[in-house]
Amino acid sequence: MPYIRLSALAGLLLAAGLAQAEVRIEGPVEHGIFISQAKDLQPGERVLTRSNQQIEPTGQIPARLGTKFGLRFSLSGKRADDTPLTLLYLTPGVVTPDGQRHDKFEVVQKLVVGAPQDVMAFEFTESYEVVPGEWHFLVFQGDRKLAEQRFTVR
């Protein structure tokens, strides 16, 4: 009888381990400026891009409309019903036209199981968003930090 209890306990521990599979970053995290051919964008204009857009590796970001910068990474262990990602954009203080100061933007993003890569990016589309200083990007799943990167906007 002790053998059966031990087997059952081992089975429960194995099942619990599978249920606790963690999402994690596989391979390198790309960071920098997403390269675009668009020039001299006006406020409100946005360039449609493909998901495989090339990234120029850098932490120095030009403070101009149309600049898109951030991270691209691959996640393993994703499940459709899993805890979504929380993307935190810590800014040097974006002041919106209504006079509100925003030191952070938060985006909650569902995990897409079939997606080969995930992206966290910010594109300057309005003049008030172009704020020089340190921008700090953080990617969380629940309470677990998966990635972070600092950029200096000049």
C-alpha positions in Angstrom: 0.0 0.0 0.0 2.8 2.5 0.7 3.9 2.0 -2.9 0.6 3.2 -4.3 0.5 6.3 -2.1 4.1 7.2 -3.2 3.1 6.7 -6.9 0.0 8.9 -6.4 2.1 11.5 -4.7 4.7 11.5 -7.4 2.0 11.8 -10.0 0.4 14.8 -8.3 3.8 16.5 -8.0 4.5 15.9 -11.7 1.1 17.2 -12.7 1.6 20.2 -10.4 5.0 20.9 -12.0 3.4 20.8 -15.5 0.6 23.2 -14.3 3.3 25.5 -13.1 5.2 25.8 -16.4 6.7 29.2 -16.6 6.7 31.6 -19.5 10.3 32.6 -20.1 12.4 34.4 -22.7 14.1 32.2 -25.2 17.2 33.5 -26.9 18.4 37.1 -27.2 16.2 40.2 -26.6 16.6 42.6 -29.4 16.3 46.3 -28.4 16.7 49.6 -30.2 15.1 51.6 -33.0 12.6 49.8 -35.4 13.9 50.8 -38.8 11.5 52.6 -41.1 11.8 54.4 -44.4 9.2 57.1 -43.4 10.6 60.6 -43.0 9.2 63.9 -41.6 6.0 62.5 -40.2 3.3 64.9 -39.0 1.6 64.7 -35.6 -0.9 61.8 -35.6 0.7 60.0 -38.5 1.7 56.4 -38.0 3.6 54.0 -40.3 2.2 50.5 -40.7 5.0 48.0 -40.3 5.5 44.3 -40.5 6.2 42.2 -37.4 9.7 41.3 -38.7 10.8 44.9 -39.0 14.6 45.3 -38.6 15.9 46.7 -35.3 19.0 49.0 -35.1 20.5 48.0 -31.7 21.0 51.1 -29.6 20.0 52.7 -26.3 20.2 56.2 -27.8 16.9 57.3 -29.3 16.4 60.4 -31.4 13.6 62.7 -30.1 11.5 63.1 -33.3 8.1 62.1 -34.6 7.9 58.7 -36.2 10.7 57.1 -34.1 9.6 53.7 -32.9 11.8 52.0 -30.3 11.6 49.1 -27.9 12.1 45.3 -27.5 11.5 42.2 -29.5 11.8 38.8 -27.8 10.6 35.2 -28.1 8.7 33.5 -25.2 8.4 29.8 -24.5 6.0 28.1 -22.2 3.0 30.2 -23.4 -0.5 28.9 -22.9 -3.8 30.5 -24.1 -5.3 30.7 -20.6 -2.1 32.0 -19.0 -1.6 35.3 -17.1 -1.2 38.1 -19.6 1.9 40.3 -20.0 2.0 43.7 -18.4 4.1 46.2 -20.3 5.3 49.2 -18.2 6.7 52.2 -20.0 8.3 54.5 -17.4 8.7 57.9 -18.9 10.5 61.1 -18.0 7.1 62.7 -17.7 4.8 62.9 -20.8 2.3 65.8 -20.4 -0.8 65.2 -22.5 -2.9 68.1 -24.0 -5.3 67.9 -21.0 -2.4 68.9 -18.7 -2.0 65.4 -17.1 1.5 64.3 -16.4 2.2 60.6 -17.1 5.3 59.0 -15.6 4.2 55.6 -16.7 2.0 53.9 -19.3 0.7 50.4 -18.7 -0.5 48.0 -21.3 -1.9 44.5 -20.5 -1.4 42.1 -23.4 -2.8 38.6 -23.8 -0.3 35.9 -24.7 -0.6 34.7 -28.3 0.5 31.1 -28.3 1.3 30.8 -32.0 3.3 34.1 -32.2 7.0 33.4 -32.7 7.9 36.8 -31.2 6.5 39.4 -28.9 7.1 43.2 -29.1 7.1 46.0 -26.6 7.5 49.3 -28.5 6.7 53.0 -28.3 6.3 55.2 -31.3 6.3 59.0 -31.1 3.2 59.9 -33.0 2.3 63.2 -31.2 4.6 66.1 -30.4 3.8 66.0 -26.7 5.1 62.4 -26.5 8.6 63.4 -27.6 10.2 63.8 -24.2 13.9 63.7 -23.8 15.4 61.7 -20.9 15.4 58.1 -19.6 12.6 55.8 -20.8 12.5 52.5 -18.9 10.6 49.5 -20.4 9.6 46.5 -18.2 7.9 43.3 -19.2 6.1 41.4 -16.5 3.9 38.3 -16.4 2.0 38.6 -13.1 4.7 39.5 -10.5 7.5 38.0 -12.5 9.8 40.3 -14.5 10.7 38.9 -17.8 12.7 41.7 -19.4 13.7 45.3 -19.0 15.6 47.9 -21.0 16.5 51.6 -20.5 16.6 54.0 -23.4 17.9 57.6 -23.5 15.8 59.9 -25.7 17.8 62.9 -27.0 
